[in-house]
Every structure is written in C-alpha cells, then in structure tokens.
Amino acid sequence: MKKLTLAIALFSSIGIAQAASHEHEMDHNMSGHDMSSHDMQPAMHQGMGVVKAIKAGKMQITHEPIPSLQWPAMTMWFELKGHAGHDISVGDKVHFEMMQGEKKKWVIEKIEKQ
Ligand SMILES: [Cu+2]
C-alpha cells in the first residue's frame, strides 16, 4: 500500500513539473476570456472536441465552443492532470473537464472518449 501511494505521489509531481515548464502558445485574450475574477476559486468547465496531438503531460484538442467560458471553437494545448488522458489517442472524439491552474494554464482534470 505504501508503495502504491508513493507511486501516485511521484506521478502527480511529474505532472506538475511538466505543467510548470510548458508554455501555452495561445492566449485567451479575446473579449470574454478575462478570468481574473475567478483566480481564487477556479471553476470546472466542460468541453468537447477531437484530439489532434499528444505529448507527455499535454494534449492538443480542437474543441467546440465552450459557453461557460464564452470561448469560440479553436485548437489549443491543454495540460493533463495526473494520468488523465492515458487511454486517449490522436483522433479520438472526447469530452473533458478542465480548470485554470497555475500561471493561468488550462488543465484537463478528466477526459473520456465520447
Ligand atoms: Cu480554447
């Protein structure tokens, strides 16, 4: 049991390290993307889309409009929390839940095939 806990803790810290080192090319600076009022308590948002590319700890998704954020449809990179997305492949249609993490990067907490 202790070994399992350690393995999970290690996995989580790797995910955080990758998230911190990743630079998100696309800024959500269009009108309606100001999240400053949500800094203290990041809200969970839902999205749907198609996976375009996968790298360690992150995933590029062409997502449909996300009304809760007033985002239009677009292709962008997301961080992956923990082992989220380990069973997802390029080309999969997915449903995901995300929140804004450190440095305003968008982090997928849960993702599953549609
Ligand atoms: Cu986007």
Boltz pocket constraint, residues with backbone or C-beta under 6 A from the ligand:
constraints:
  - pocket:
      binder: B
      contacts: [[A, 63], [A, 71], [A, 72], [A, 74], [A, 75], [A, 76]]
      max_distance: 6.0
